[in-house]
Every structure is written in C-alpha cells, then in structure tokens.
Amino acid sequence: MNPDRPLGSVIQGSLSKGLEVKLHPDVSVEEMRVGKFLVVRGARSHFFCLLTDVCLGTTNDRISMNPPHPEDTFMQEVLAGSSTYGKIELSPMLMLTPEADEGGWSPNSLLKTSANNGLKTNGLASYQANTTGEMQLRPVKTIPSHFSQVYDASERDFRLVFGWEDDPHRRNFAIGQPLDMEVPVCIDLDRFVERSNGVFGKSGTGKSFLTRLLLSGIIRKQAAVNLIFDMHSEYGWEAATEGKKFSTVKGLRQLFPNEVEVYTLDPESTRRRGVRDAQELYLAYDQIEVEDIRLVSRELNLSEASIENAIILRNEFGTTWITQLLAMSNEDIQMFCDEKRGNKASIMALQRKLGLLDELKYIRNSCPQNYVKQILDKLNAGKHLVIEFGSQSNMLSYMLVTNVLSRRIHRAYVEKSEIFLQTKNPSDRPRQLVITIEEAHRFLDSATVRQTIFGTIAREMRKYFVTLLVVDQRPSGIDNEVMSQIGTRITALLNDEKDIDAIFTGVSGGQNLKSVLSKLDSKQQALVLGHAVPMPVVVQTRAYDAKFYQEVGDMDWEGMETDLLLTAAESAKLDLGF
C-alpha cells in the first residue's frame, strides 16, 4: 500500500448517495475491499471515506455483449483501463478543512503540517496548530469536485481520526486495526461509557471476546466501574475458545485480580471450575417486587389476571407478599378473596407458579446480609463485579436476578445523583457505572421494555451515571426507540436483513453501510460506529491472547499455577464426597 499513489478519480456523486470513483488503469479492482478507509484530496478539503461497494464498468455495451475470448489475453490487456475499468463507491464520513487566511492553502499543506508536528502526539491536536489557519475534523457538508484524487489512508490519517492509545489527554483504547494496515484503531472510552452501547453479531462471531476486550479496556483505563451479569460464566475466571482444539483464555478476574471480584449464584459450579475467591450471592423473597414477576411472566406462564392479583397481595402484605402467598392454604386464599375482592383461581395459579422459585438454589426466605448494599459498596470503592450464574443460567433466573439487582442499584444511583446535583461537590459524584447484559432482546423488546429497568436506563442515557452494554445476536428484537439511543455499536457479521436494518436505526447514512456489514468475515472483524468513534470503521479486532494480557498489565500468575491445581483438586474431592 502506497498512500502517495492515487487510486482513482471522482467522476460523480452526491452528498446523500456518496461518491463514484473510477479506478486508474494501474489499480486492480481486486485490491479494493468493502470497508476500506480511503481519503479523497479535494481542492480545499480532505474527505475521509469508507468504501461501500466495488463494481466493474465498460465504456461500450458491445464489450459486455461480446467479451474477448478467455485465452485472448492480448485483447483483454488492450481493453483493460481504457474500455473496461473498475469503479468503487465511497461514503464520505468526515472532512478536514482549514479556516484559511489570506495566505491561501493547498492539500499538501496537511502533509507538511503533520510531518512538522510529528506523529507521536494526538492526531487532531497535531493538525490544529498550523500557520495557514485552524483545521478541524467536521461532519461532511459538501463533496469534493470532479476528478479529485483518491488515496489509501496513511498511518497519519488514522492517527488524525482515531488518535493514539497512549494519548495523555484521552482514555483511548485500541479495539483493533484496519483490514490492510498495522495501525491501531482507538475508541474514546470516556465517550463510550457515557452512553449505552451494544455488541452485536450472529452466533459464533466472537461477541463474548469483543465484550471482554471492551471491559478490559474500561478496567485498565479506569473509565467506569462494571457490573457484569455473566449468564454463561465467560467473563469471570476463564472461558473456552472456539475451534477444533480445546483451549481457554483468561477472564477478567485473572487479568485484574485486584480490581475484579466474582459473585456466584451457584457456588458448587463455581468451585468445580476452579474459580478463586468467589463470593456467594442470594436473593430473598422480600426483595422480589411485582414488577420483577411481571418481567418473567412468560417464563412462569402467568396471565395478566395473576399479575393484577399479585398487586392486591402486595398492597395487603407489603414486601412479604410472596412468603405469605406460598404459606396460604385453599381456605386462606378463599377468605382473602372474600375480603379483598381477589380472584381465587388467579391467586391459586400465581401460588402454584411462584412455587417454582423454591427450586432455585439462590432463593431464600430471608438473607443473612444485604447483598445489594454489599454490591453497591464495592462499586463505590471502584471494584468491578462479575455475577456468575453457573447451572442457574436459564432465562428465568437470568431475567429475575438482573432485574432485581439492577432496579435497586439504579434507585441508589438516582438518589446519589440527586445529592450530587444539589451539593455540586465532586466527592458526591457517583462513579460511572456500566451494566453488561446478555440476551438483551429479552429485556428490551417492544412488549417488555416499559416494564424493565433496562429500558429506563437506555432512555436516560447518562443522566444518573448508569449506562448499559448490551450483548445480543438479534438486534431486531430490541425496541426501535432503545436502539436509537445506543451510542456506539460494535457489530460482527449479521446475515438477517431485519437485524442489519436494526443496527442502523437512527444512524444517518446507514443505507450506505449495510453492504459493508453483510460482507464482514465470520471471525475477528467488526464494524464500529457511533458516539465513541469519529466515523464508522471496519476493524480486524484485537487478538485476546498472551500478548494482550501483557499489554493490559497482567500479573505474573506462573507462581500460582500449583495453587490453582491444588484448589481444583480439592474441589473435585469435595464434589465426589471424599
């Protein structure tokens, strides 16, 4: 790749539909890949563009109707570049324009300026100090003129747009690199955590690995504290990789032993997997509200009539309504219905269905300690928490626990935020909190989004210092209003048209990017767009391996291998009854 070699000329286009570029004869159309980052050097501005389509063109329809013989290489070479040519379509995303003074300006001044200022500084800042005037990255408001030349983006261009990971003025984190260059593409973590975000992709595309990358960056850069509802036990201690050969990768607890703690709803499962120092977590019946039961009404097969009678019970017994209901006999239910005008059949059905909660390992009539307060205290102290479900990873447990805990944590954050708004004291400011949930469409679909705390958090954006990181393979199942509030979307391969359409809900110019998303590789590629990046970009995602462990500051665990093996052996003995 040579960034000083022109690839083609702009021949037509529009601001809404993008640019059409005719490739020069010496440029092979096979060098062009959807998602490539290109730069158009106009007469006054540089335009940073994403390649959205590749096609072939001819100057005469007769060539298409009567192509040369496959073995006639001479005629093919004669026609190539003159009568047949390659075309690409570009979608301009950003433009760099100086506020020129009387001295005038030329595109080459950009290159001179960056060379004088050096690359080892923040890209945008290095371009702003210029004798010809101030230059800033801006949204595209116009297009380049005819015959403007198109170039490969250079390392300098990537630094300008996406910055450096070691920028002292920003919490940048490298999520990957371009498809054809070894230069990091960074996201701004401060902007990332201040809005709710999403990691999307069909099954098997590496959503969990992407999520671990992002969470590792947030922890390393101290951009926020994390509460991770780990449905499949993939984020805490370790996780299995996909592929023919079985292997594991380190979880957040191993990478950041002093910053991350693990809670478990299934201590036996956690011990079997050799997780160190996991703390047990239980819920009491008096912590479960009617709103929480409404959320899992589909899993419990509850009718709306049963929910209405649950409200009657709650109004009569308060927080002990479930305990009181489960203890009622048929005569007690009949007496209650006679006095409170309840429906006996609905209450009996409610009693029978809520009896299923007794089978859940983590449900207690009462808890010896306030686990919600304990979790809040640890978040306030800057700890990152992973809540594992172990064998309790069914949707009933996952939806119930995440809603119960998140509702109370959000309530506490609202109170703390209101105190901070009153005092304006920096010490009263709540720590920014990111709540990670999987299977997000079950919480955020149009039928239930008004009943869950997660719909409220997504719509509030950063008002109370709580945002979401939603992980899902079916973005079309998420309510459109919520999707429009998702700030940054990191999307691996999707094939379903409805899912692809959902990704671009509320995104200006999304139509031009659909072809980019559908052409991603099935592994280690993602389209990143939204609030935390200046423009959409396709990245080869960063490898989550030993090199990454070292880069994020992993401690030396070699001396602990023996202890880990002993712990696993002791757990196995306990499970076998020795």
Secondary structure, 3 states (H helix, E strand, C coil): CCCCCEEEEEEEEECCCEEEEEECCCCCHHHCCCCCEEEEECCCCEEEEEEEEEEEEECCHHHHHCCCCCCCHHHHHHHECCCEEEEEEEEEEEEEEECCCCCCCCCHHHHHHHHHHCCCCCHHHHHHCCCCCCEEEEECCCCCCCCCEEEECCHHHHHHHHCCCCCCCCCEEEEEECCCCCCCEEEEHHHHHCCCEEEECCCCCCHHHHHHHHHHHHHHHCCCEEEEEECCCCCCCEEECCCCCCCEEECHHHHCCCCEEEEECCHHHHHHCCCCCCEECCEEHHHCCHHHHHHCHHHHCCCHHHHHHHHHHHHHHHHHHHHHHHHCCHHHHHHHHHHHCCCHHHHHHHHHHHHHHHHCCCEECCCCCCHHHHHHHHHHCCCEEEEECHHHCCHHHHHHHHHHHHHHHHHHHHHHHHHHHHHCCHHHCCCCEEEEEECCHHHHCCCCCCCCHHHHHHHHCCCCCEEEEEEECCHHHCCHHHHHCCCEEEECCCCCHHHHHHHCCCCCCHHHHHHHHHCCCCCCEEEEEECCCCCCEEEEECCCCHHHHHHCCCCCCHHHHHHHHHHHHHHHHHHHCC
